[in-house]
């Protein structure tokens, strides 16, 4: 078993980290899951806040927050395959909550891939509505009140 040394979770810094987080998303969503590149890059990245989990300069995980009034859309959660099952996604969700509260947001919304629903439920999200297909993958809408 590979041991992952401690990592830092924070807002992305600089052009290189931004490029690295986009590369990670491409690897996870497009290569691993088959999402078309044009659907992964939805035009909302420049208006979002990008969080990263970084260890020794390597981006291990990322997610995006898009603020719309008092609602935050949480999306693009991706963790490097070699770093999964080590709490990185949970820590990114916790930091997303902290960033959202600091901006006086009242709720977070997201579209979860159905296989990951339990991760979001453990973080306090509740399902809204029925499953649907997005980018060829079954999702469910979820929300969390802060």
PASEBA-869930 format. One line per 8 residues: number of its first residue (from 1); their letters; for each residue z, y, x of N, C-alpha, C. Coordinates in pm, 1 decimal, padded with zeros to 6 digits. Each point is the difference from the previous one (the first is absolute). Layout:
! residues N
NUM	a	Z Y X Z Y X Z Y X; ...
! end
This chain:
! residues 146
1	xxxxxxxx	00000.0 -00118.7 00085.1 00000.0 00118.7 -00085.1 00000.0 00123.7 00088.7; -00085.9 00096.2 -00033.4 -00007.3 00124.9 00073.7 00105.2 00096.1 -00053.6; 00073.4 00061.7 00089.6 00101.4 00096.8 -00040.1 -00061.6 00138.8 00009.0; 00010.2 00076.0 -00108.9 -00052.0 00136.3 -00002.3 00114.9 00093.9 00033.8; -00016.1 00075.0 00107.2 00103.8 00095.2 00037.1 00007.6 00110.0 -00104.8; 00107.3 00078.4 -00000.3 00015.2 00105.4 -00101.1 -00122.1 00092.4 -00006.4; -00022.0 00050.7 -00118.3 -00112.6 00089.3 -00023.4 00053.3 00125.5 -00068.3; -00079.3 00105.2 00005.8 00034.4 00127.8 -00061.3 -00089.3 00020.5 -00121.3
9	xxxxxxxx	00057.2 00042.5 -00112.4 -00077.5 00030.8 -00119.5 00009.4 00150.2 -00024.2; -00116.7 00064.1 -00011.8 -00006.9 00146.3 -00012.6 -00139.9 00040.8 -00043.8; -00017.2 00131.9 -00016.1 -00134.1 00051.8 -00028.6 -00089.4 -00020.2 00122.3; -00127.4 -00028.7 -00026.7 -00096.3 -00016.1 00109.1 -00013.4 00131.8 00075.8; -00021.2 -00011.6 00129.6 -00014.0 00117.2 00087.3 -00132.0 -00005.4 00076.0; -00076.4 00105.0 -00011.6 -00118.2 00015.2 00083.9 -00120.7 -00081.7 -00041.8; -00111.9 00037.5 00061.3 -00128.2 -00062.5 -00032.0 -00005.1 -00147.6 00037.1; 00060.8 -00037.8 00113.2 -00006.2 -00140.2 00041.7 00076.4 -00089.7 -00096.2
17	xxxxxxxx	00120.1 00039.8 -00042.1 00074.0 -00081.7 -00096.4 -00073.1 -00009.1 -00133.0; -00062.2 00110.2 -00040.8 -00078.0 -00001.1 -00123.7 -00115.0 -00100.9 00011.3; -00070.9 00003.1 00111.2 -00109.4 -00095.9 00022.2 00053.9 -00142.6 00003.5; 00115.7 -00019.1 00062.3 00059.2 -00133.4 00008.7 00041.0 -00052.8 -00137.1; 00055.5 00086.0 -00084.9 00041.1 -00047.6 -00132.5 -00121.7 -00032.0 -00085.6; -00107.6 00075.7 00015.7 -00123.9 -00033.5 -00071.9 -00057.7 -00132.2 00049.4; 00009.3 -00023.5 00131.1 -00046.9 -00127.7 00055.0 00082.4 -00116.8 -00055.8; 00131.7 00019.4 -00010.6 00086.2 -00104.6 -00055.4 -00036.2 -00027.3 -00145.1
25	xxxxxxxx	-00019.2 00105.2 -00078.1 -00039.7 -00018.3 -00139.8 -00132.9 -00075.1 -00009.5; -00095.3 00035.8 00084.9 -00129.1 -00068.8 00000.5 00020.5 -00149.7 00027.0; 00081.9 -00031.1 00100.3 00024.5 -00139.2 00035.6 00062.0 -00076.6 -00117.1; 00100.8 00058.4 -00063.5 00070.1 -00068.9 -00108.7 -00084.1 -00006.4 -00127.1; -00049.4 00115.1 -00044.8 -00068.3 00002.2 -00129.2 -00144.2 -00049.6 00006.7; -00075.8 00044.2 00097.0 -00142.2 -00033.9 00004.3 -00025.8 -00136.1 00064.7; 00060.7 -00022.4 00117.4 -00025.6 -00125.3 00070.5 00075.2 -00116.2 -00065.8; 00132.8 00013.9 -00017.3 00079.1 -00110.8 -00054.8 -00025.4 -00023.1 -00148.9
33	xxxxxxxx	-00009.5 00109.0 -00077.4 -00005.1 -00014.5 -00145.6 -00138.6 00021.3 -00060.0; -00095.5 00043.7 00078.5 -00135.8 00014.4 -00049.4 -00027.6 00124.3 -00084.0; 00086.4 00099.3 00008.6 -00022.0 00124.3 -00075.3 -00114.0 00077.1 00066.5; -00098.8 00045.2 -00076.6 -00107.5 00080.3 00059.5 00055.2 00127.7 00062.5; -00052.4 00036.4 00116.4 00047.7 00118.2 00073.9 -00000.7 00124.9 -00088.2; -00104.3 00017.9 -00081.7 -00009.3 00120.9 -00082.3 00109.5 00005.3 -00106.5; 00055.9 -00113.8 -00036.6 00111.4 00000.5 -00095.0 00132.6 00022.9 00070.3; 00012.0 -00047.0 00124.0 00123.4 00021.9 00076.5 00013.6 00148.4 00034.7
41	xxxxxxxx	-00108.5 00061.8 00040.4 00000.2 00143.9 00030.0 -00037.6 00074.4 -00127.5; 00100.6 00044.1 -00074.5 -00022.1 00055.9 -00133.6 -00007.2 00152.5 -00005.1; 00001.3 00065.6 00115.0 -00008.9 00145.3 00001.7 00132.5 00072.3 -00018.2; 00110.2 -00073.4 -00008.8 00130.6 00063.3 -00023.1 00087.4 00004.3 00125.4; -00051.2 -00047.1 00111.4 00082.2 -00006.5 00121.0 00041.2 00136.9 00053.3; -00090.7 00097.1 -00003.5 00034.0 00130.8 00056.1 00102.8 00075.3 -00083.9; 00014.7 -00036.5 -00126.5 00099.9 00064.2 -00084.9 00130.9 -00076.4 -00005.9; 00009.5 -00108.2 00075.2 00118.8 -00083.7 -00006.6 00091.7 00014.3 00119.6
49	xxxxxxxx	00119.9 -00051.3 -00017.8 00096.9 -00012.6 00108.3 -00005.4 -00145.7 00043.1; -00021.7 -00022.6 00127.8 -00011.2 -00135.8 00052.8 00126.5 -00034.4 00077.0; 00061.8 -00109.6 -00039.8 00116.6 -00050.2 00070.8 -00044.1 -00116.8 00087.5; 00065.7 -00014.1 00113.4 -00031.6 -00108.4 00091.4 00127.4 -00065.1 00051.2; -00011.8 -00126.9 00031.4 00101.9 -00072.5 00075.6 -00061.6 -00019.8 00138.2; 00066.4 00053.5 00102.1 -00056.8 00000.8 00134.7 00097.8 -00064.8 00098.1; -00054.5 -00083.7 00085.8 00078.3 -00058.0 00109.7 -00080.8 00013.9 00127.9; 00058.4 00067.4 00097.8 -00064.3 00017.2 00130.7 -00143.7 00050.1 -00013.2
57	xxxxxxxx	-00020.4 00096.6 -00089.0 -00131.1 00060.2 -00018.2 -00096.1 -00076.2 -00088.3; 00038.9 -00117.5 -00047.0 -00087.2 -00081.0 -00085.7 00040.3 00018.0 -00146.4; -00098.2 00030.0 -00084.9 00024.4 00011.2 -00143.4 00006.8 -00141.1 -00057.2; 00119.9 -00036.4 -00048.7 00022.0 -00133.4 -00056.7 -00017.9 -00001.4 -00151.1; 00023.0 00115.8 -00063.6 -00010.3 00009.6 -00144.5 -00028.3 00142.1 -00041.2; -00049.7 00016.1 -00121.6 -00031.6 00133.3 -00050.3 -00000.4 -00000.6 -00152.1; 00014.2 00116.9 -00057.3 -00018.9 00021.8 -00142.7 -00033.5 00146.2 -00020.9; -00045.6 00031.4 -00119.8 -00041.4 00137.1 -00031.0 00070.7 00047.7 -00125.9
65	xxxxxxxx	00040.4 00126.9 00002.0 00060.1 00065.4 -00115.6 -00087.7 00118.4 -00038.0; -00037.3 00006.8 -00127.3 -00075.7 00115.0 -00051.3 00088.2 00065.3 -00106.4; 00034.8 00124.7 00023.5 00089.9 00074.0 -00088.1 -00079.7 00074.8 -00106.0; 00036.8 -00022.1 -00127.9 -00062.7 00069.0 -00112.7 00114.5 00049.0 -00088.8; 00036.9 00125.2 00016.4 00114.6 00052.2 -00073.6 00125.3 -00075.0 00040.3; 00071.4 -00052.8 -00098.5 00123.4 -00074.5 00028.2 -00023.0 -00151.3 00007.9; -00127.6 -00039.1 00003.0 -00035.3 -00141.5 00012.1 -00064.3 -00024.0 00136.1; 00033.8 -00113.5 00059.5 -00058.8 -00040.0 00127.8 -00074.8 -00130.7 -00020.8
73	xxxxxxxx	-00126.1 -00001.6 00043.2 -00076.3 -00124.0 -00003.8 00015.2 -00067.8 00135.5; 00061.6 -00117.0 -00001.1 00020.3 -00080.9 00119.9 -00118.6 -00094.9 00011.0; -00062.6 -00006.9 00117.0 -00115.7 -00088.8 00014.8 -00023.1 -00037.2 00145.5; -00094.1 -00089.6 00019.4 -00050.4 -00041.9 00130.6 00108.3 -00055.5 00092.8; 00092.5 -00077.8 -00057.5 00101.8 -00066.1 00081.0 -00065.0 -00115.3 00075.1; 00007.1 00005.6 00131.9 -00059.6 -00103.7 00084.3 00091.2 -00025.2 00119.6; 00018.7 -00127.8 00032.0 00080.1 -00039.2 00116.2 -00084.1 -00094.1 00084.9; 00000.2 00025.7 00129.8 -00074.7 -00083.7 00094.4 00041.8 -00147.0 -00017.1
81	xxxxxxxx	-00096.9 -00089.1 -00001.1 00026.0 -00141.4 -00025.4 00109.3 -00055.5 00091.5; -00002.3 00036.6 00126.8 00097.5 -00052.4 00097.0 00140.3 00056.7 -00020.2; 00014.8 00101.1 -00085.6 00130.9 00064.3 -00019.9 00055.5 -00020.6 -00141.0; -00062.9 -00084.6 -00078.3 00044.5 -00020.8 -00138.6 00128.2 -00082.3 -00007.2; 00066.3 00012.6 -00115.5 00124.1 -00073.3 -00028.0 00114.8 00042.5 00091.3; -00000.7 00128.7 00038.6 00105.6 00051.9 00086.4 00061.3 00127.7 -00056.9; -00024.2 00025.2 -00129.0 00062.2 00114.2 -00066.1 -00074.9 00131.4 00010.6; -00117.2 -00000.7 00059.8 -00073.6 00125.7 00018.3 -00043.1 00059.0 -00133.4
89	xxxxxxxx	-00053.7 -00080.8 -00090.0 -00043.0 00051.9 -00130.5 00119.1 00058.4 -00075.6; 00112.8 -00069.3 00002.3 00120.1 00049.2 -00068.9 00045.4 00132.4 00059.1; -00003.1 00011.4 00131.9 00041.0 00124.1 00065.2 -00096.8 00113.5 -00032.4; -00128.5 -00028.6 -00008.2 -00097.2 00102.6 -00040.3 00026.7 00044.7 -00143.5; 00032.7 -00093.2 -00088.5 00033.2 00035.8 -00138.7 00124.6 00089.1 -00004.3; 00099.5 -00029.9 00080.5 00121.4 00082.1 00005.0 -00031.2 00140.5 00049.9; -00083.8 00010.5 00102.5 -00036.9 00132.1 00051.5 -00084.3 00076.5 -00101.2; -00083.6 -00070.7 -00075.0 -00077.7 00065.4 -00105.9 00093.1 00060.2 -00104.6
97	xxxxxxxx	00105.1 -00072.3 -00035.2 00100.0 00053.9 -00093.0 00063.3 00126.6 00057.1; 00040.5 -00006.1 00125.8 00066.1 00115.1 00063.4 -00093.0 00121.0 00005.3; -00125.0 -00021.1 00037.6 -00097.3 00109.7 00006.5 -00024.4 00057.5 -00139.7; -00005.9 -00086.5 -00099.7 -00024.8 00043.7 -00137.5 00117.7 00081.1 -00053.8; 00120.7 -00048.5 00024.2 00119.3 00074.1 -00044.0 00008.0 00136.1 00068.6; -00032.2 00004.0 00129.5 00004.6 00125.9 00074.7 -00098.0 00102.8 -00057.2; -00105.9 -00048.2 -00063.7 -00100.9 00088.8 -00060.8 00028.7 00023.0 -00148.5; 00119.7 -00040.0 -00045.6 00042.1 00016.2 -00139.6 -00086.3 -00077.1 -00099.9
105	xxxxxxxx	-00057.4 -00110.5 00044.4 -00075.5 -00084.0 -00092.0 00097.1 -00071.6 -00092.9; -00049.0 -00036.1 -00117.4 00083.5 -00069.1 -00098.3 -00037.9 -00145.1 -00019.6; -00124.9 -00034.9 00039.3 -00040.4 -00139.6 -00014.6 -00110.6 -00033.2 00098.2; -00008.3 -00128.3 00029.4 -00108.2 -00054.2 00081.4 -00078.3 -00097.6 -00085.8; -00131.6 -00003.4 00017.9 -00086.9 -00093.7 -00070.1 -00086.6 -00070.8 00103.2; -00041.7 -00122.3 -00032.5 -00085.9 -00074.1 00091.7 -00075.2 -00108.2 -00074.3; -00104.0 -00050.2 00065.3 -00073.4 -00117.0 -00046.1 00029.4 -00109.1 00101.5; 00078.9 -00100.1 -00040.6 00039.7 -00108.3 00090.5 -00092.9 -00118.5 -00014.9
113	xxxxxxxx	-00038.7 -00058.6 00111.0 -00066.8 -00128.7 -00007.2 00103.6 -00096.8 -00058.9; -00041.8 -00079.3 -00096.4 00097.8 -00079.2 -00074.6 00080.4 -00095.0 00088.5; -00057.2 -00047.8 00109.6 00076.9 -00089.8 00087.2 00119.5 00072.5 00062.2; -00004.3 00133.7 00008.6 00106.2 00078.6 00063.9 00095.2 00063.6 -00100.9; -00012.3 -00034.6 -00126.0 00082.0 00062.9 -00104.5 00149.8 -00008.3 00031.6; 00046.6 -00114.8 00048.3 00143.2 -00016.0 00028.5 00050.3 00098.4 00104.4; -00080.0 00029.6 00100.3 00037.8 00099.8 00101.4 00033.6 00132.6 -00067.7; -00085.6 00043.0 -00090.7 00019.8 00127.7 -00068.1 00114.8 -00006.9 -00100.9
121	xxxxxxxx	00014.7 -00112.8 -00066.4 00112.5 -00014.8 -00093.3 00132.7 00010.5 00074.0; 00009.3 -00061.8 00118.6 00123.3 00010.1 00080.1 00028.0 00143.5 00041.1; -00104.6 00082.1 00009.7 00015.5 00140.7 00036.6 00024.2 00089.2 -00121.9; 00011.2 -00060.5 -00119.9 00033.5 00076.6 -00119.6 -00115.8 00037.1 -00089.9; -00118.9 -00048.5 00029.3 -00116.7 00028.6 -00084.3 -00001.2 -00093.3 -00121.0; -00056.9 00049.5 -00109.2 -00015.8 -00078.5 -00122.4 -00147.4 -00000.7 -00040.1; -00043.4 -00112.8 -00053.0 -00139.6 -00016.9 -00041.8 -00029.6 00081.7 -00124.9; -00120.6 00060.3 -00002.7 -00052.4 00068.3 -00119.4 -00132.5 -00065.9 -00035.8
129	xxxxxxxx	-00007.1 -00057.9 -00116.4 -00127.3 -00053.5 -00048.5 -00035.5 -00135.7 00058.1; -00124.6 -00037.0 -00024.1 -00051.3 -00132.0 00037.5 -00072.1 00006.2 00134.3; -00013.6 -00115.2 00064.5 -00077.2 -00005.3 00124.6 -00145.5 00043.4 -00022.8; -00060.2 00052.2 00105.5 -00139.8 00044.2 -00002.5 -00059.4 -00026.0 00136.8; -00131.2 00004.4 00008.4 -00068.4 -00023.5 00126.7 -00044.7 00133.0 00059.0; 00033.9 00017.7 00126.9 -00038.1 00120.0 00075.4 -00048.2 -00048.0 00136.4; -00117.7 00041.5 00041.2 -00060.0 -00042.2 00127.6 -00007.5 -00152.6 00010.1; -00021.1 -00065.5 -00114.4 -00014.1 -00144.4 -00002.8 00130.9 -00077.6 00011.6
137	xxxxxxxx	00114.6 00070.2 -00007.2 00131.7 -00062.3 00016.3 00086.2 00033.7 -00121.6; 00073.0 -00099.5 -00050.9 00087.1 00025.2 -00115.2 00117.6 00088.2 00040.3; 00023.0 00104.2 -00081.0 00106.9 00098.1 00022.0 00080.8 00017.1 -00129.5; 00112.8 00064.3 00013.6 00079.9 00041.8 -00114.3 00053.4 00140.0 00030.2; 00001.6 00085.9 -00103.3 00055.4 00134.5 00016.9 00152.5 -00010.1 -00002.2; 00063.5 00075.2 00087.6 00146.8 -00000.9 00007.4 00047.8 00143.6 00019.0; 00126.1 00023.9 -00039.0 00057.2 00132.0 00021.6 00148.5 -00010.6 00026.3; 00051.7 00106.1 00059.4 00141.5 00007.7 00036.3 00047.2 00141.8 -00026.0
145	xx	00110.4 00013.4 -00070.9 00059.8 00131.1 -00022.5 00100.0 00027.3 00111.1; -00006.0 00120.4 00053.1 00093.3 00036.3 00108.9 00123.7 00066.5 -00057.0
! end
